[in-house]
Amino acid sequence: MNILENFKLIGISTLLAVGLAACDNPGPAETAGKKIDQTAEAAGQKIGEVADKVGEKLGEQGVKAGAAIDDAEITAKVKAAIFAEPGLKTLQISVDTIKGIVTLTGSVDTQPNSDRAGALAGAVADVNAVENRLVLKSTN
């Protein structure tokens, strides 16, 4: 009986040794789990990169929007200054502002009125330059 018990112990020991050796080799489930983890980590990194880029773009758009608001404010102030000036026919003068550069177009009766409109535009805060494209109306 002693021999039979020894064979049983040897058999059980062999099965345990084979089982433990099998645990060291990753099976399909472990390999799939590792691949999922790696893919999730790579996706997380990509999402982080995209989020950073979106944040940068939003910042740039905010700056552009701020510039557009500033230009609109400058245009409004120039129009108000010209409108308040007696002798200037404001309906015949158009004002456009891009990046702080004011462009005056339209027509005026005299050169002094053209010069005055340009001076008024240049006196408004945040105006970088004035392009006076006002033309003299011919008097018939």
A tleap script that builds the chain and sets N, CA, C and O, in Angstrom:
source leaprc.protein.ff14SB
mol = sequence {
  NMET ASN ILE LEU GLU ASN PHE LYS LEU ILE
  GLY ILE SER THR LEU LEU ALA VAL GLY LEU
  ALA ALA CYS ASP ASN PRO GLY PRO ALA GLU
  THR ALA GLY LYS LYS ILE ASP GLN THR ALA
  GLU ALA ALA GLY GLN LYS ILE GLY GLU VAL
  ALA ASP LYS VAL GLY GLU LYS LEU GLY GLU
  GLN GLY VAL LYS ALA GLY ALA ALA ILE ASP
  ASP ALA GLU ILE THR ALA LYS VAL LYS ALA
  ALA ILE PHE ALA GLU PRO GLY LEU LYS THR
  LEU GLN ILE SER VAL ASP THR ILE LYS GLY
  ILE VAL THR LEU THR GLY SER VAL ASP THR
  GLN PRO ASN SER ASP ARG ALA GLY ALA LEU
  ALA GLY ALA VAL ALA ASP VAL ASN ALA VAL
  GLU ASN ARG LEU VAL LEU LYS SER THR CASN
}
set mol.1.N position { 0.798 -1.167 0.000 }
set mol.1.CA position { 0.000 0.000 0.000 }
set mol.1.C position { 0.853 1.248 0.000 }
set mol.1.O position { 0.462 2.293 -0.521 }
set mol.2.N position { 1.957 1.127 0.559 }
set mol.2.CA position { 2.891 2.220 0.633 }
set mol.2.C position { 3.318 2.645 -0.769 }
set mol.2.O position { 3.489 3.838 -1.020 }
set mol.3.N position { 3.487 1.728 -1.653 }
set mol.3.CA position { 3.882 2.038 -3.028 }
set mol.3.C position { 2.735 2.761 -3.729 }
set mol.3.O position { 2.972 3.698 -4.492 }
set mol.4.N position { 1.510 2.341 -3.483 }
set mol.4.CA position { 0.351 2.969 -4.102 }
set mol.4.C position { 0.221 4.423 -3.638 }
set mol.4.O position { -0.087 5.314 -4.430 }
set mol.5.N position { 0.455 4.641 -2.374 }
set mol.5.CA position { 0.397 6.023 -1.862 }
set mol.5.C position { 1.524 6.854 -2.456 }
set mol.5.O position { 1.322 8.032 -2.747 }
set mol.6.N position { 2.687 6.283 -2.640 }
set mol.6.CA position { 3.800 7.009 -3.251 }
set mol.6.C position { 3.465 7.384 -4.700 }
set mol.6.O position { 3.768 8.492 -5.143 }
set mol.7.N position { 2.842 6.461 -5.433 }
set mol.7.CA position { 2.456 6.769 -6.809 }
set mol.7.C position { 1.407 7.889 -6.831 }
set mol.7.O position { 1.436 8.753 -7.707 }
set mol.8.N position { 0.487 7.869 -5.870 }
set mol.8.CA position { -0.527 8.917 -5.784 }
set mol.8.C position { 0.130 10.270 -5.502 }
set mol.8.O position { -0.216 11.279 -6.117 }
set mol.9.N position { 1.070 10.278 -4.576 }
set mol.9.CA position { 1.767 11.534 -4.238 }
set mol.9.C position { 2.580 12.034 -5.430 }
set mol.9.O position { 2.610 13.232 -5.713 }
set mol.10.N position { 3.235 11.108 -6.123 }
set mol.10.CA position { 4.023 11.507 -7.300 }
set mol.10.C position { 3.076 12.046 -8.376 }
set mol.10.O position { 3.377 13.054 -9.016 }
set mol.11.N position { 1.957 11.392 -8.574 }
set mol.11.CA position { 0.983 11.861 -9.576 }
set mol.11.C position { 0.421 13.228 -9.244 }
set mol.11.O position { 0.314 14.100 -10.106 }
set mol.12.N position { 0.061 13.402 -7.970 }
set mol.12.CA position { -0.489 14.700 -7.539 }
set mol.12.C position { 0.579 15.781 -7.649 }
set mol.12.O position { 0.289 16.901 -8.070 }
set mol.13.N position { 1.804 15.454 -7.274 }
set mol.13.CA position { 2.904 16.423 -7.378 }
set mol.13.C position { 3.151 16.806 -8.828 }
set mol.13.O position { 3.396 17.972 -9.137 }
set mol.14.N position { 3.084 15.825 -9.713 }
set mol.14.CA position { 3.286 16.092 -11.139 }
set mol.14.C position { 2.181 16.993 -11.674 }
set mol.14.O position { 2.453 17.933 -12.421 }
set mol.15.N position { 0.946 16.715 -11.299 }
set mol.15.CA position { -0.171 17.551 -11.743 }
set mol.15.C position { -0.032 18.992 -11.223 }
set mol.15.O position { -0.293 19.951 -11.949 }
set mol.16.N position { 0.377 19.124 -9.973 }
set mol.16.CA position { 0.576 20.470 -9.411 }
set mol.16.C position { 1.698 21.207 -10.133 }
set mol.16.O position { 1.589 22.399 -10.418 }
set mol.17.N position { 2.780 20.484 -10.424 }
set mol.17.CA position { 3.908 21.112 -11.121 }
set mol.17.C position { 3.498 21.567 -12.518 }
set mol.17.O position { 3.853 22.665 -12.947 }
set mol.18.N position { 2.756 20.726 -13.223 }
set mol.18.CA position { 2.280 21.086 -14.568 }
set mol.18.C position { 1.305 22.251 -14.484 }
set mol.18.O position { 1.348 23.158 -15.314 }
set mol.19.N position { 0.440 22.231 -13.500 }
set mol.19.CA position { -0.520 23.329 -13.329 }
set mol.19.C position { 0.158 24.653 -13.035 }
set mol.19.O position { -0.215 25.687 -13.590 }
set mol.20.N position { 1.150 24.621 -12.166 }
set mol.20.CA position { 1.888 25.852 -11.850 }
set mol.20.C position { 2.660 26.356 -13.053 }
set mol.20.O position { 2.728 27.563 -13.285 }
set mol.21.N position { 3.241 25.449 -13.820 }
set mol.21.CA position { 3.975 25.846 -15.023 }
set mol.21.C position { 3.028 26.487 -16.032 }
set mol.21.O position { 3.408 27.428 -16.729 }
set mol.22.N position { 1.816 25.990 -16.114 }
set mol.22.CA position { 0.832 26.545 -17.047 }
set mol.22.C position { 0.417 27.954 -16.640 }
set mol.22.O position { 0.062 28.763 -17.497 }
set mol.23.N position { 0.457 28.253 -15.363 }
set mol.23.CA position { 0.080 29.600 -14.894 }
set mol.23.C position { 1.080 30.649 -15.337 }
set mol.23.O position { 0.722 31.820 -15.464 }
set mol.24.N position { 2.330 30.259 -15.577 }
set mol.24.CA position { 3.335 31.218 -16.021 }
set mol.24.C position { 3.114 31.639 -17.468 }
set mol.24.O position { 3.497 32.746 -17.848 }
set mol.25.N position { 2.511 30.789 -18.276 }
set mol.25.CA position { 2.254 31.118 -19.678 }
set mol.25.C position { 0.906 31.817 -19.775 }
set mol.25.O position { -0.109 31.269 -19.345 }
set mol.26.N position { 0.886 33.039 -20.344 }
set mol.26.CA position { -0.379 33.748 -20.423 }
set mol.26.C position { -1.309 33.084 -21.423 }
set mol.26.O position { -0.904 32.712 -22.525 }
set mol.27.N position { -2.544 32.947 -21.022 }
set mol.27.CA position { -3.546 32.369 -21.894 }
set mol.27.C position { -4.215 33.450 -22.720 }
set mol.27.O position { -3.857 34.623 -22.610 }
set mol.28.N position { -5.178 33.074 -23.542 }
set mol.28.CA position { -5.864 34.045 -24.395 }
set mol.28.C position { -6.529 35.168 -23.606 }
set mol.28.O position { -6.542 36.312 -24.061 }
set mol.29.N position { -7.072 34.869 -22.448 }
set mol.29.CA position { -7.748 35.900 -21.653 }
set mol.29.C position { -6.757 36.933 -21.133 }
set mol.29.O position { -7.032 38.132 -21.172 }
set mol.30.N position { -5.605 36.474 -20.646 }
set mol.30.CA position { -4.609 37.406 -20.132 }
set mol.30.C position { -4.034 38.269 -21.259 }
set mol.30.O position { -3.824 39.471 -21.091 }
set mol.31.N position { -3.782 37.633 -22.416 }
set mol.31.CA position { -3.249 38.381 -23.565 }
set mol.31.C position { -4.258 39.426 -24.018 }
set mol.31.O position { -3.892 40.569 -24.292 }
set mol.32.N position { -5.522 39.039 -24.098 }
set mol.32.CA position { -6.560 39.989 -24.499 }
set mol.32.C position { -6.666 41.125 -23.491 }
set mol.32.O position { -6.831 42.285 -23.870 }
set mol.33.N position { -6.571 40.789 -22.205 }
set mol.33.CA position { -6.632 41.825 -21.167 }
set mol.33.C position { -5.496 42.822 -21.295 }
set mol.33.O position { -5.700 44.028 -21.153 }
set mol.34.N position { -4.284 42.313 -21.568 }
set mol.34.CA position { -3.141 43.211 -21.736 }
set mol.34.C position { -3.334 44.115 -22.943 }
set mol.34.O position { -3.028 45.306 -22.881 }
set mol.35.N position { -3.839 43.559 -24.041 }
set mol.35.CA position { -4.062 44.356 -25.252 }
set mol.35.C position { -5.113 45.434 -25.004 }
set mol.35.O position { -4.972 46.563 -25.473 }
set mol.36.N position { -6.154 45.088 -24.275 }
set mol.36.CA position { -7.190 46.081 -23.954 }
set mol.36.C position { -6.606 47.195 -23.100 }
set mol.36.O position { -6.891 48.370 -23.330 }
set mol.37.N position { -5.794 46.835 -22.118 }
set mol.37.CA position { -5.160 47.844 -21.263 }
set mol.37.C position { -4.262 48.763 -22.081 }
set mol.37.O position { -4.284 49.980 -21.901 }
set mol.38.N position { -3.458 48.170 -22.996 }
set mol.38.CA position { -2.557 48.968 -23.824 }
set mol.38.C position { -3.352 49.898 -24.741 }
set mol.38.O position { -2.994 51.064 -24.910 }
set mol.39.N position { -4.428 49.381 -25.330 }
set mol.39.CA position { -5.262 50.195 -26.213 }
set mol.39.C position { -5.930 51.322 -25.442 }
set mol.39.O position { -6.006 52.452 -25.924 }
set mol.40.N position { -6.412 51.016 -24.248 }
set mol.40.CA position { -7.055 52.047 -23.424 }
set mol.40.C position { -6.054 53.134 -23.041 }
set mol.40.O position { -6.385 54.319 -23.034 }
set mol.41.N position { -4.833 52.722 -22.725 }
set mol.41.CA position { -3.805 53.706 -22.361 }
set mol.41.C position { -3.462 54.587 -23.557 }
set mol.41.O position { -3.335 55.803 -23.414 }
set mol.42.N position { -3.307 53.973 -24.753 }
set mol.42.CA position { -3.006 54.748 -25.959 }
set mol.42.C position { -4.154 55.693 -26.289 }
set mol.42.O position { -3.925 56.839 -26.674 }
set mol.43.N position { -5.398 55.214 -26.139 }
set mol.43.CA position { -6.555 56.071 -26.406 }
set mol.43.C position { -6.590 57.240 -25.428 }
set mol.43.O position { -6.902 58.367 -25.812 }
set mol.44.N position { -6.272 56.971 -24.173 }
set mol.44.CA position { -6.236 58.043 -23.180 }
set mol.44.C position { -5.211 59.108 -23.532 }
set mol.44.O position { -5.467 60.301 -23.373 }
set mol.45.N position { -4.054 58.679 -24.009 }
set mol.45.CA position { -3.017 59.634 -24.413 }
set mol.45.C position { -3.490 60.467 -25.602 }
set mol.45.O position { -3.295 61.682 -25.630 }
set mol.46.N position { -4.114 59.806 -26.590 }
set mol.46.CA position { -4.613 60.524 -27.771 }
set mol.46.C position { -5.687 61.528 -27.374 }
set mol.46.O position { -5.698 62.656 -27.867 }
set mol.47.N position { -6.586 61.124 -26.490 }
set mol.47.CA position { -7.644 62.032 -26.031 }
set mol.47.C position { -7.023 63.237 -25.330 }
set mol.47.O position { -7.478 64.367 -25.505 }
set mol.48.N position { -5.988 62.991 -24.538 }
set mol.48.CA position { -5.296 64.095 -23.875 }
set mol.48.C position { -4.664 65.048 -24.869 }
set mol.48.O position { -4.745 66.266 -24.705 }
set mol.49.N position { -4.026 64.493 -25.915 }
set mol.49.CA position { -3.405 65.334 -26.944 }
set mol.49.C position { -4.460 66.153 -27.678 }
set mol.49.O position { -4.276 67.347 -27.913 }
set mol.50.N position { -5.568 65.504 -28.040 }
set mol.50.CA position { -6.636 66.210 -28.750 }
set mol.50.C position { -7.228 67.303 -27.861 }
set mol.50.O position { -7.509 68.405 -28.332 }
set mol.51.N position { -7.415 67.001 -26.589 }
set mol.51.CA position { -7.956 68.004 -25.664 }
set mol.51.C position { -7.025 69.208 -25.566 }
set mol.51.O position { -7.487 70.348 -25.518 }
set mol.52.N position { -5.717 68.960 -25.535 }
set mol.52.CA position { -4.759 70.066 -25.500 }
set mol.52.C position { -4.875 70.925 -26.759 }
set mol.52.O position { -4.868 72.154 -26.690 }
set mol.53.N position { -4.983 70.254 -27.916 }
set mol.53.CA position { -5.089 71.001 -29.176 }
set mol.53.C position { -6.370 71.806 -29.232 }
set mol.53.O position { -6.371 72.950 -29.685 }
set mol.54.N position { -7.471 71.209 -28.770 }
set mol.54.CA position { -8.746 71.926 -28.749 }
set mol.54.C position { -8.646 73.136 -27.831 }
set mol.54.O position { -9.146 74.212 -28.157 }
set mol.55.N position { -8.001 72.958 -26.685 }
set mol.55.CA position { -7.820 74.083 -25.759 }
set mol.55.C position { -7.028 75.212 -26.390 }
set mol.55.O position { -7.359 76.384 -26.213 }
set mol.56.N position { -5.973 74.858 -27.133 }
set mol.56.CA position { -5.168 75.878 -27.811 }
set mol.56.C position { -6.003 76.609 -28.856 }
set mol.56.O position { -5.949 77.835 -28.953 }
set mol.57.N position { -6.774 75.853 -29.637 }
set mol.57.CA position { -7.611 76.472 -30.677 }
set mol.57.C position { -8.653 77.400 -30.067 }
set mol.57.O position { -8.902 78.490 -30.582 }
set mol.58.N position { -9.256 76.966 -28.974 }
set mol.58.CA position { -10.236 77.828 -28.308 }
set mol.58.C position { -9.584 79.108 -27.816 }
set mol.58.O position { -10.178 80.184 -27.890 }
set mol.59.N position { -8.363 78.990 -27.315 }
set mol.59.CA position { -7.637 80.179 -26.874 }
set mol.59.C position { -7.377 81.123 -28.027 }
set mol.59.O position { -7.539 82.337 -27.896 }
set mol.60.N position { -6.967 80.558 -29.177 }
set mol.60.CA position { -6.725 81.383 -30.364 }
set mol.60.C position { -8.010 82.047 -30.832 }
set mol.60.O position { -8.005 83.225 -31.191 }
set mol.61.N position { -9.126 81.291 -30.832 }
set mol.61.CA position { -10.401 81.853 -31.257 }
set mol.61.C position { -10.849 82.954 -30.298 }
set mol.61.O position { -11.453 83.943 -30.713 }
set mol.62.N position { -10.550 82.773 -29.022 }
set mol.62.CA position { -10.882 83.805 -28.041 }
set mol.62.C position { -10.145 85.098 -28.320 }
set mol.62.O position { -10.708 86.187 -28.206 }
set mol.63.N position { -8.875 84.969 -28.688 }
set mol.63.CA position { -8.082 86.158 -29.028 }
set mol.63.C position { -8.655 86.822 -30.268 }
set mol.63.O position { -8.775 88.046 -30.318 }
set mol.64.N position { -9.017 86.008 -31.290 }
set mol.64.CA position { -9.588 86.568 -32.513 }
set mol.64.C position { -10.921 87.240 -32.221 }
set mol.64.O position { -11.201 88.319 -32.743 }
set mol.65.N position { -11.737 86.616 -31.396 }
set mol.65.CA position { -13.024 87.203 -31.044 }
set mol.65.C position { -12.823 88.510 -30.295 }
set mol.65.O position { -13.555 89.476 -30.511 }
set mol.66.N position { -11.829 88.536 -29.414 }
set mol.66.CA position { -11.524 89.762 -28.682 }
set mol.66.C position { -11.094 90.868 -29.619 }
set mol.66.O position { -11.478 92.023 -29.436 }
set mol.67.N position { -10.290 90.524 -30.636 }
set mol.67.CA position { -9.847 91.517 -31.615 }
set mol.67.C position { -11.027 92.040 -32.422 }
set mol.67.O position { -11.105 93.234 -32.710 }
set mol.68.N position { -11.952 91.144 -32.789 }
set mol.68.CA position { -13.128 91.565 -33.553 }
set mol.68.C position { -14.000 92.498 -32.731 }
set mol.68.O position { -14.538 93.473 -33.256 }
set mol.69.N position { -14.140 92.205 -31.444 }
set mol.69.CA position { -14.924 93.073 -30.571 }
set mol.69.C position { -14.234 94.423 -30.433 }
set mol.69.O position { -14.893 95.463 -30.464 }
set mol.70.N position { -12.915 94.415 -30.281 }
set mol.70.CA position { -12.175 95.673 -30.185 }
set mol.70.C position { -12.347 96.500 -31.453 }
set mol.70.O position { -12.558 97.711 -31.380 }
set mol.71.N position { -12.256 95.842 -32.639 }
set mol.71.CA position { -12.424 96.552 -33.901 }
set mol.71.C position { -13.825 97.134 -34.022 }
set mol.71.O position { -13.995 98.261 -34.488 }
set mol.72.N position { -14.831 96.366 -33.602 }
set mol.72.CA position { -16.210 96.874 -33.662 }
set mol.72.C position { -16.388 98.070 -32.729 }
set mol.72.O position { -17.099 99.023 -33.048 }
set mol.73.N position { -15.736 98.003 -31.582 }
set mol.73.CA position { -15.820 99.115 -30.634 }
set mol.73.C position { -15.137 100.363 -31.199 }
set mol.73.O position { -15.650 101.474 -31.060 }
set mol.74.N position { -13.991 100.176 -31.827 }
set mol.74.CA position { -13.275 101.306 -32.440 }
set mol.74.C position { -14.145 101.925 -33.536 }
set mol.74.O position { -14.284 103.146 -33.614 }
set mol.75.N position { -14.731 101.066 -34.384 }
set mol.75.CA position { -15.591 101.564 -35.466 }
set mol.75.C position { -16.737 102.402 -34.898 }
set mol.75.O position { -17.035 103.484 -35.403 }
set mol.76.N position { -17.367 101.898 -33.858 }
set mol.76.CA position { -18.486 102.630 -33.248 }
set mol.76.C position { -18.020 103.978 -32.693 }
set mol.76.O position { -18.714 104.984 -32.843 }
set mol.77.N position { -16.862 104.000 -32.061 }
set mol.77.CA position { -16.362 105.261 -31.492 }
set mol.77.C position { -16.012 106.265 -32.592 }
set mol.77.O position { -16.277 107.459 -32.454 }
set mol.78.N position { -15.415 105.778 -33.685 }
set mol.78.CA position { -15.069 106.678 -34.798 }
set mol.78.C position { -16.343 107.240 -35.417 }
set mol.78.O position { -16.423 108.437 -35.693 }
set mol.79.N position { -17.339 106.385 -35.637 }
set mol.79.CA position { -18.604 106.858 -36.204 }
set mol.79.C position { -19.251 107.895 -35.295 }
set mol.79.O position { -19.781 108.899 -35.771 }
set mol.80.N position { -19.208 107.654 -33.996 }
set mol.80.CA position { -19.790 108.614 -33.048 }
set mol.80.C position { -19.051 109.944 -33.100 }
set mol.80.O position { -19.675 111.003 -33.048 }
set mol.81.N position { -17.739 109.896 -33.200 }
set mol.81.CA position { -16.954 111.138 -33.259 }
set mol.81.C position { -17.255 111.915 -34.535 }
set mol.81.O position { -17.382 113.139 -34.503 }
set mol.82.N position { -17.369 111.214 -35.649 }
set mol.82.CA position { -17.674 111.883 -36.914 }
set mol.82.C position { -19.103 112.419 -36.893 }
set mol.82.O position { -19.364 113.526 -37.364 }
set mol.83.N position { -20.026 111.627 -36.345 }
set mol.83.CA position { -21.428 112.049 -36.273 }
set mol.83.C position { -21.579 113.309 -35.423 }
set mol.83.O position { -22.405 114.170 -35.727 }
set mol.84.N position { -20.792 113.416 -34.371 }
set mol.84.CA position { -20.889 114.570 -33.463 }
set mol.84.C position { -20.279 115.830 -34.071 }
set mol.84.O position { -20.492 116.930 -33.563 }
set mol.85.N position { -19.530 115.675 -35.144 }
set mol.85.CA position { -18.852 116.829 -35.753 }
set mol.85.C position { -19.806 117.550 -36.708 }
set mol.85.O position { -20.283 116.959 -37.677 }
set mol.86.N position { -20.086 118.847 -36.429 }
set mol.86.CA position { -20.962 119.589 -37.335 }
set mol.86.C position { -20.286 119.761 -38.710 }
set mol.86.O position { -19.079 119.986 -38.800 }
set mol.87.N position { -21.073 119.653 -39.743 }
set mol.87.CA position { -20.546 119.873 -41.090 }
set mol.87.C position { -20.158 118.593 -41.816 }
set mol.87.O position { -20.010 118.606 -43.038 }
set mol.88.N position { -19.991 117.502 -41.104 }
set mol.88.CA position { -19.668 116.234 -41.769 }
set mol.88.C position { -20.959 115.460 -41.996 }
set mol.88.O position { -21.735 115.247 -41.064 }
set mol.89.N position { -21.181 115.049 -43.213 }
set mol.89.CA position { -22.375 114.274 -43.526 }
set mol.89.C position { -22.048 112.801 -43.301 }
set mol.89.O position { -21.463 112.126 -44.148 }
set mol.90.N position { -22.448 112.338 -42.130 }
set mol.90.CA position { -22.034 111.004 -41.700 }
set mol.90.C position { -22.619 109.894 -42.563 }
set mol.90.O position { -22.031 108.815 -42.633 }
set mol.91.N position { -23.748 110.115 -43.219 }
set mol.91.CA position { -24.320 109.069 -44.053 }
set mol.91.C position { -23.483 108.832 -45.302 }
set mol.91.O position { -23.636 107.804 -45.961 }
set mol.92.N position { -22.609 109.763 -45.632 }
set mol.92.CA position { -21.770 109.616 -46.817 }
set mol.92.C position { -20.361 109.137 -46.463 }
set mol.92.O position { -19.506 109.033 -47.342 }
set mol.93.N position { -20.114 108.845 -45.189 }
set mol.93.CA position { -18.803 108.361 -44.746 }
set mol.93.C position { -18.982 106.977 -44.125 }
set mol.93.O position { -19.764 106.796 -43.193 }
set mol.94.N position { -18.247 106.014 -44.657 }
set mol.94.CA position { -18.266 104.657 -44.106 }
set mol.94.C position { -16.979 104.430 -43.319 }
set mol.94.O position { -15.913 104.917 -43.697 }
set mol.95.N position { -17.092 103.694 -42.231 }
set mol.95.CA position { -15.948 103.417 -41.359 }
set mol.95.C position { -15.795 101.901 -41.232 }
set mol.95.O position { -16.763 101.195 -40.948 }
set mol.96.N position { -14.583 101.411 -41.443 }
set mol.96.CA position { -14.286 99.993 -41.283 }
set mol.96.C position { -12.980 99.875 -40.504 }
set mol.96.O position { -12.040 100.636 -40.738 }
set mol.97.N position { -12.925 98.924 -39.583 }
set mol.97.CA position { -11.728 98.746 -38.756 }
set mol.97.C position { -11.288 97.291 -38.794 }
set mol.97.O position { -12.086 96.383 -38.563 }
set mol.98.N position { -10.015 97.081 -39.086 }
set mol.98.CA position { -9.418 95.742 -39.055 }
set mol.98.C position { -8.087 95.853 -38.322 }
set mol.98.O position { -7.174 96.558 -38.752 }
set mol.99.N position { -8.003 95.132 -37.198 }
set mol.99.CA position { -6.788 95.109 -36.366 }
set mol.99.C position { -6.335 96.510 -35.984 }
set mol.99.O position { -5.140 96.807 -35.971 }
set mol.100.N position { -7.298 97.364 -35.674 }
set mol.100.CA position { -6.982 98.709 -35.212 }
set mol.100.C position { -6.703 99.710 -36.321 }
set mol.100.O position { -6.422 100.875 -36.039 }
set mol.101.N position { -6.773 99.278 -37.581 }
set mol.101.CA position { -6.558 100.192 -38.711 }
set mol.101.C position { -7.922 100.611 -39.241 }
set mol.101.O position { -8.700 99.780 -39.709 }
set mol.102.N position { -8.203 101.905 -39.162 }
set mol.102.CA position { -9.495 102.451 -39.567 }
set mol.102.C position { -9.401 102.915 -41.016 }
set mol.102.O position { -8.481 103.637 -41.401 }
set mol.103.N position { -10.386 102.477 -41.810 }
set mol.103.CA position { -10.464 102.912 -43.205 }
set mol.103.C position { -11.737 103.732 -43.375 }
set mol.103.O position { -12.838 103.272 -43.071 }
set mol.104.N position { -11.562 104.947 -43.863 }
set mol.104.CA position { -12.682 105.838 -44.136 }
set mol.104.C position { -12.922 105.844 -45.638 }
set mol.104.O position { -11.999 106.081 -46.417 }
set mol.105.N position { -14.161 105.583 -46.045 }
set mol.105.CA position { -14.521 105.636 -47.463 }
set mol.105.C position { -15.793 106.449 -47.607 }
set mol.105.O position { -16.534 106.654 -46.646 }
set mol.106.N position { -16.028 106.903 -48.813 }
set mol.106.CA position { -17.212 107.708 -49.080 }
set mol.106.C position { -16.804 109.047 -49.676 }
set mol.106.O position { -15.738 109.188 -50.274 }
set mol.107.N position { -17.681 110.020 -49.495 }
set mol.107.CA position { -17.394 111.331 -50.088 }
set mol.107.C position { -17.668 112.450 -49.092 }
set mol.107.O position { -18.506 112.336 -48.196 }
set mol.108.N position { -16.924 113.539 -49.288 }
set mol.108.CA position { -17.098 114.749 -48.485 }
set mol.108.C position { -17.112 115.943 -49.435 }
set mol.108.O position { -16.705 115.848 -50.593 }
set mol.109.N position { -17.596 117.073 -48.907 }
set mol.109.CA position { -17.720 118.273 -49.737 }
set mol.109.C position { -16.388 118.982 -49.953 }
set mol.109.O position { -16.133 119.515 -51.033 }
set mol.110.N position { -15.531 118.989 -48.916 }
set mol.110.CA position { -14.284 119.767 -49.006 }
set mol.110.C position { -13.106 118.969 -48.458 }
set mol.110.O position { -13.274 118.004 -47.713 }
set mol.111.N position { -11.926 119.395 -48.843 }
set mol.111.CA position { -10.711 118.751 -48.322 }
set mol.111.C position { -10.570 118.946 -46.812 }
set mol.111.O position { -10.165 118.013 -46.119 }
set mol.112.N position { -10.895 120.141 -46.277 }
set mol.112.CA position { -10.835 120.279 -44.819 }
set mol.112.C position { -11.746 119.285 -44.089 }
set mol.112.O position { -11.387 118.801 -43.015 }
set mol.113.N position { -12.926 118.972 -44.659 }
set mol.113.CA position { -13.810 117.985 -44.035 }
set mol.113.C position { -13.179 116.585 -44.079 }
set mol.113.O position { -13.303 115.811 -43.129 }
set mol.114.N position { -12.517 116.278 -45.163 }
set mol.114.CA position { -11.818 114.988 -45.270 }
set mol.114.C position { -10.716 114.907 -44.220 }
set mol.114.O position { -10.566 113.899 -43.528 }
set mol.115.N position { -9.953 115.987 -44.117 }
set mol.115.CA position { -8.863 116.023 -43.129 }
set mol.115.C position { -9.419 115.931 -41.707 }
set mol.115.O position { -8.849 115.253 -40.852 }
set mol.116.N position { -10.528 116.616 -41.463 }
set mol.116.CA position { -11.134 116.613 -40.126 }
set mol.116.C position { -11.628 115.206 -39.776 }
set mol.116.O position { -11.432 114.757 -38.647 }
set mol.117.N position { -12.259 114.506 -40.709 }
set mol.117.CA position { -12.732 113.146 -40.463 }
set mol.117.C position { -11.555 112.226 -40.148 }
set mol.117.O position { -11.640 111.395 -39.244 }
set mol.118.N position { -10.463 112.372 -40.889 }
set mol.118.CA position { -9.264 111.565 -40.624 }
set mol.118.C position { -8.680 111.860 -39.257 }
set mol.118.O position { -8.254 110.946 -38.551 }
set mol.119.N position { -8.655 113.133 -38.877 }
set mol.119.CA position { -8.114 113.521 -37.575 }
set mol.119.C position { -8.994 112.984 -36.444 }
set mol.119.O position { -8.482 112.515 -35.428 }
set mol.120.N position { -10.312 113.052 -36.621 }
set mol.120.CA position { -11.222 112.532 -35.601 }
set mol.120.C position { -11.020 111.018 -35.429 }
set mol.120.O position { -10.995 110.513 -34.307 }
set mol.121.N position { -10.881 110.318 -36.527 }
set mol.121.CA position { -10.669 108.868 -36.454 }
set mol.121.C position { -9.353 108.557 -35.758 }
set mol.121.O position { -9.290 107.639 -34.940 }
set mol.122.N position { -8.314 109.299 -36.067 }
set mol.122.CA position { -7.004 109.066 -35.459 }
set mol.122.C position { -6.958 109.381 -33.978 }
set mol.122.O position { -6.093 108.876 -33.262 }
set mol.123.N position { -7.881 110.213 -33.507 }
set mol.123.CA position { -7.890 110.607 -32.100 }
set mol.123.C position { -8.590 109.583 -31.209 }
set mol.123.O position { -8.521 109.688 -29.985 }
set mol.124.N position { -9.269 108.586 -31.807 }
set mol.124.CA position { -9.987 107.577 -31.020 }
set mol.124.C position { -8.977 106.594 -30.423 }
set mol.124.O position { -8.017 106.193 -31.080 }
set mol.125.N position { -9.213 106.218 -29.171 }
set mol.125.CA position { -8.321 105.297 -28.472 }
set mol.125.C position { -8.214 103.965 -29.217 }
set mol.125.O position { -9.197 103.481 -29.778 }
set mol.126.N position { -7.029 103.385 -29.219 }
set mol.126.CA position { -6.714 102.078 -29.808 }
set mol.126.C position { -6.667 102.069 -31.329 }
set mol.126.O position { -6.524 101.002 -31.927 }
set mol.127.N position { -6.783 103.229 -31.971 }
set mol.127.CA position { -6.626 103.292 -33.426 }
set mol.127.C position { -5.132 103.281 -33.723 }
set mol.127.O position { -4.385 104.139 -33.252 }
set mol.128.N position { -4.703 102.286 -34.519 }
set mol.128.CA position { -3.282 102.168 -34.874 }
set mol.128.C position { -2.919 103.030 -36.074 }
set mol.128.O position { -1.816 103.570 -36.145 }
set mol.129.N position { -3.852 103.158 -37.020 }
set mol.129.CA position { -3.605 103.953 -38.227 }
set mol.129.C position { -4.946 104.283 -38.858 }
set mol.129.O position { -5.958 103.640 -38.581 }
set mol.130.N position { -4.933 105.316 -39.726 }
set mol.130.CA position { -6.135 105.711 -40.450 }
set mol.130.C position { -5.805 105.748 -41.931 }
set mol.130.O position { -4.854 106.402 -42.358 }
set mol.131.N position { -6.607 105.036 -42.703 }
set mol.131.CA position { -6.517 105.109 -44.162 }
set mol.131.C position { -7.690 105.955 -44.632 }
set mol.131.O position { -8.832 105.497 -44.662 }
set mol.132.N position { -7.393 107.177 -44.992 }
set mol.132.CA position { -8.433 108.108 -45.401 }
set mol.132.C position { -8.618 107.994 -46.917 }
set mol.132.O position { -7.817 108.514 -47.695 }
set mol.133.N position { -9.678 107.312 -47.313 }
set mol.133.CA position { -9.968 107.124 -48.741 }
set mol.133.C position { -11.187 107.943 -49.163 }
set mol.133.O position { -11.861 107.627 -50.143 }
set mol.134.N position { -11.446 108.982 -48.412 }
set mol.134.CA position { -12.573 109.847 -48.734 }
set mol.134.C position { -12.267 110.635 -50.005 }
set mol.134.O position { -11.149 111.108 -50.207 }
set mol.135.N position { -13.264 110.762 -50.840 }
set mol.135.CA position { -13.090 111.503 -52.095 }
set mol.135.C position { -13.925 112.775 -52.030 }
set mol.135.O position { -14.938 112.837 -51.334 }
set mol.136.N position { -13.479 113.791 -52.771 }
set mol.136.CA position { -14.224 115.056 -52.819 }
set mol.136.C position { -15.355 114.936 -53.837 }
set mol.136.O position { -15.179 114.455 -54.956 }
set mol.137.N position { -16.514 115.393 -53.397 }
set mol.137.CA position { -17.666 115.413 -54.292 }
set mol.137.C position { -17.487 116.565 -55.263 }
set mol.137.O position { -17.097 117.673 -54.895 }
set mol.138.N position { -17.785 116.262 -56.509 }
set mol.138.CA position { -17.712 117.365 -57.475 }
set mol.138.C position { -18.976 118.192 -57.341 }
set mol.138.O position { -20.080 117.663 -57.212 }
set mol.139.N position { -18.789 119.492 -57.375 }
set mol.139.CA position { -19.938 120.409 -57.248 }
set mol.139.C position { -20.307 120.895 -58.631 }
set mol.139.O position { -19.483 121.473 -59.340 }
set mol.140.N position { -21.522 120.665 -59.002 }
set mol.140.CA position { -22.006 121.104 -60.315 }
set mol.140.C position { -22.990 122.203 -60.195 }
set mol.140.O position { -23.497 122.690 -61.205 }
savepdb mol mol.pdb
quit
